[in-house]
Amino acid sequence: MTRVSAPSYDTVCSALSLACRAPSAHNCQPWRWLLAERSVQLFLDLSRLPEVLDPTGRAQVISCGAALHHARIAFAALGWRALVHRLPNPAQPGHLASIQFSPRDHVAPELVALAGVAGQRRTERRSFQSEQVAPELLTELRAAAETEHGVLVRAAEHRSVLLESLRRAGQFRESAAYQSAIAELDDPEPVLPVLGDEAVFAVLATRGDGVDSWLAVGEALSAVLLAAARDGLVGCPLNHLGEVDEERDRVRTAVLGGAGHPQLVLRLGWPASEAPPPSPRRVLADSMELLPIRR
């Protein structure tokens, strides 16, 4: 008997619904899924965020990378291995990934648990508990980032430098043009993140700084956030550095020692209150399109 080589439509919809729970800059959800007969194509939808909020498209590609990793976890939990070809068409820079499938003989319980976490995880912008995060947990998070070709660097001795760079980069967001663009978003981030608590601050970096690196750091971000949530931690990605080159360069020199490219900052810690309500999401049909079947 010939084995099915692609998941059913219902399975794809279930997996992509979970993928769309991924975090995105300003909750812009800039992904577009095209469903072919035996594959899923991921495209970047640059119309989801005004240029003033993301001049290079960096934050939106990172967001799509997070959705791609969420999708991989979701398909795995449903019994499918996602075979991903990243940036498959150089002539179409917005075509970020082509996903094909093969059935899994066994679904590891850890993958099912991560898929469950993906559906429940929340970005926590409020204060965290003062309790320290154990070094072994941070080691696990670093390993999760490395699995996806990212580098997670805790800014322990350089915390003051990092916070100052975040503060300076945040001034860019106070401009009239930036605030006007924020006001026009459908479902913007609900509150400004706290920066003055006892959270762990870590830089998520990559070795390169092209679209492929942005996509990879999005996948690494998803892996770190899901691993953190599995362990009971909460997290908050901060995209400030990606908006101000001068501060990215400063962090690269002071925190990373000139090695690698800082893409975003993560606040990590223990929750101090009940989880916030989930951020609004577009219905899947708004970001998904069926391609006609070739005859």
C-alpha positions in Angstrom: 0.0 0.0 0.0 1.3 3.4 -1.0 1.8 5.7 2.0 0.2 9.1 2.0 2.9 11.7 1.3 1.0 14.8 2.4 -1.2 15.7 5.3 -4.9 16.2 4.8 -6.4 19.7 4.4 -7.8 19.6 7.9 -4.4 18.6 9.3 -2.7 21.5 7.5 -5.3 23.9 8.8 -4.9 22.7 12.3 -1.1 23.0 12.1 -1.2 26.5 10.6 -3.8 27.7 13.1 -1.2 26.9 15.8 1.6 28.4 13.7 -0.3 31.7 13.7 -0.1 31.8 17.5 3.6 32.7 17.0 4.7 36.1 18.3 5.1 38.9 15.8 6.4 42.5 15.9 3.6 44.8 16.9 1.3 41.8 16.5 1.4 42.4 12.8 1.2 38.7 11.8 3.0 39.2 8.4 2.8 35.6 7.1 1.0 34.4 4.1 0.5 30.6 3.5 -0.1 29.2 0.1 -1.3 25.6 0.0 -0.3 23.5 -2.9 -1.3 19.9 -3.5 1.6 18.4 -1.6 3.3 21.4 0.0 2.9 24.6 2.0 4.6 27.8 0.9 5.4 30.6 3.3 5.5 34.2 2.0 6.2 37.5 3.6 3.3 40.0 3.5 5.0 43.4 3.8 1.6 45.2 3.8 1.1 44.1 7.4 3.5 46.7 8.9 4.1 50.3 7.7 7.7 51.0 6.5 8.3 53.5 9.3 7.9 50.7 11.9 10.2 48.2 10.1 12.2 50.0 7.4 14.2 46.9 6.3 11.5 44.3 6.9 13.8 42.6 9.5 11.2 42.4 12.2 8.6 40.9 9.8 10.9 38.3 8.5 11.8 37.4 12.1 8.1 37.1 12.9 7.6 34.7 9.9 10.6 32.6 11.1 8.8 32.2 14.5 5.6 31.1 12.6 7.7 28.7 10.6 9.1 27.0 13.7 5.6 26.9 15.3 4.4 25.2 12.1 7.2 22.6 12.2 6.3 21.8 15.8 2.6 21.6 15.0 3.0 19.3 12.1 5.4 17.1 14.1 2.8 16.7 16.9 0.3 15.7 14.3 2.5 13.0 12.9 4.3 14.8 10.0 7.9 15.8 9.5 8.2 19.2 7.8 11.0 19.2 5.2 11.8 22.9 4.9 13.6 24.5 2.0 14.3 28.1 3.1 14.4 31.0 0.6 13.7 28.6 -2.3 13.4 31.3 -5.0 16.1 34.0 -5.2 14.0 35.9 -7.7 11.2 36.2 -5.0 12.8 37.4 -1.8 9.4 37.4 -0.1 9.1 33.6 -0.7 10.6 32.5 2.7 10.1 28.8 2.8 8.7 25.8 0.9 7.5 23.0 3.2 7.0 19.4 2.1 6.2 16.4 4.2 6.9 12.9 5.2 5.0 10.8 7.7 6.5 10.2 11.2 6.6 6.6 12.4 6.6 7.9 16.0 5.7 11.2 17.6 7.8 12.0 20.6 5.8 13.2 23.7 8.1 16.2 23.9 6.9 17.4 20.5 3.3 17.1 21.6 4.1 19.0 24.8 5.7 21.8 22.9 2.7 22.0 20.6 0.5 22.4 23.6 2.8 25.1 25.0 2.6 26.9 21.6 -1.1 27.2 22.0 -0.9 28.5 25.6 2.2 30.7 25.5 1.8 34.5 26.1 4.1 37.4 25.7 4.5 38.9 29.2 5.2 42.6 29.2 4.6 43.2 32.9 7.0 42.8 35.7 8.5 39.3 36.6 9.2 37.8 39.9 12.5 38.7 41.6 13.4 34.9 41.8 16.5 34.2 39.8 16.4 31.8 36.8 18.6 28.8 37.4 21.7 28.5 35.3 20.7 25.1 34.0 17.5 26.5 32.6 19.4 29.2 30.8 21.7 26.5 29.4 18.7 24.7 28.0 17.5 27.9 26.4 20.9 28.5 24.8 20.8 24.9 23.4 17.3 25.5 22.0 18.6 28.7 20.2 21.6 26.8 18.8 19.5 24.1 17.4 17.9 26.7 15.1 21.3 28.4 14.3 20.8 31.2 16.7 23.0 32.3 19.6 21.5 33.4 22.9 23.9 35.5 25.0 23.0 36.6 28.5 23.9 40.2 29.1 24.8 39.7 32.8 27.9 41.9 33.1 26.8 44.2 30.3 23.2 44.6 31.6 23.5 48.4 32.1 24.9 48.8 28.5 22.1 46.8 27.0 19.4 48.7 29.0 20.8 52.0 27.9 20.8 50.9 24.3 17.2 49.8 24.6 16.3 53.1 26.1 18.1 55.0 23.3 16.5 52.8 20.6 13.2 53.4 22.3 13.4 57.1 21.7 13.0 56.4 18.0 9.5 55.1 18.8 8.5 58.4 20.3 8.6 60.2 16.9 5.3 61.5 15.6 5.5 59.3 12.5 6.1 56.2 14.5 3.3 56.9 16.9 0.9 57.7 14.1 1.7 54.4 12.4 1.2 52.5 15.7 -2.2 54.2 16.1 -3.4 52.8 12.7 -2.5 49.2 13.4 -5.4 46.8 13.8 -4.3 45.0 17.0 -1.1 46.7 18.3 0.8 45.5 21.3 -1.3 46.3 24.4 1.2 47.8 26.8 4.8 48.9 26.8 7.2 46.2 28.3 8.7 46.7 31.7 12.5 47.1 31.6 13.3 47.9 35.2 12.6 44.5 36.9 14.9 41.6 37.8 14.3 39.8 34.5 17.1 38.0 32.7 18.1 40.0 29.6 19.6 38.1 26.8 20.6 39.0 23.2 19.5 36.7 20.4 22.1 36.9 17.7 23.1 35.3 14.4 26.4 34.9 12.6 25.1 36.7 9.5 22.8 39.6 8.9 20.8 38.8 5.7 17.2 37.6 5.2 18.3 34.0 5.8 19.7 35.1 9.2 16.5 37.0 10.1 14.4 33.9 9.2 16.7 31.7 11.3 16.6 34.0 14.3 12.8 33.9 14.2 12.9 30.1 14.3 15.4 30.4 17.2 13.1 32.8 19.0 10.2 30.4 18.8 12.4 27.5 20.0 13.6 29.6 23.0 10.1 30.9 23.9 8.6 27.4 23.7 11.3 25.8 25.8 11.0 28.6 28.4 7.2 28.2 28.6 7.6 24.4 28.9 9.8 25.1 32.0 7.3 27.6 33.5 9.1 30.7 32.5 7.7 33.7 30.6 9.3 35.8 28.0 9.0 39.1 26.1 10.9 39.7 22.8 12.1 43.3 22.3 12.6 44.5 18.7 14.0 47.9 19.5 17.6 47.2 18.4 16.5 46.2 14.9 15.1 49.7 14.3 18.3 51.7 15.2 21.5 50.6 13.6 23.7 52.7 15.9 22.4 50.8 19.0 22.7 47.5 17.3 26.3 48.2 16.6 26.9 49.3 20.2 25.4 46.1 21.5 27.4 44.1 19.0 30.6 45.6 20.3 29.8 45.8 24.0 27.8 42.6 24.6 28.9 40.3 21.8 32.5 41.3 21.6 32.1 42.1 17.9 31.2 38.4 17.1 27.8 38.0 15.5 24.9 40.3 14.8 22.3 41.1 17.5 18.8 40.7 16.2 16.6 41.2 19.2 16.6 41.2 23.0 14.7 38.7 25.2 13.4 39.4 28.7 13.0 36.0 30.6 11.9 35.2 34.1 9.2 33.8 36.4 5.6 35.1 36.1 4.5 37.4 38.9 0.8 37.2 38.0 -1.8 35.3 36.0 -1.1 35.0 32.3 -2.4 37.9 30.2 -5.2 37.4 27.7 -4.1 36.1 24.3 -3.3 38.8 21.7 -5.9 38.9 19.0 -5.2 36.9 15.8 -6.5 37.0 12.3 -8.6 34.1 11.3 -6.6 31.6 9.3 -8.5 32.2 6.1 -7.2 35.8 6.0 -3.6 34.6 5.7 -4.1 31.4 3.7 -4.7 30.7 0.0 -5.3 27.5 -1.9 -3.3 27.2 -5.1 -5.2 25.5 -8.0 -4.4 21.8 -8.5 -2.3 21.1 -11.6 -3.8 18.7 -14.0 
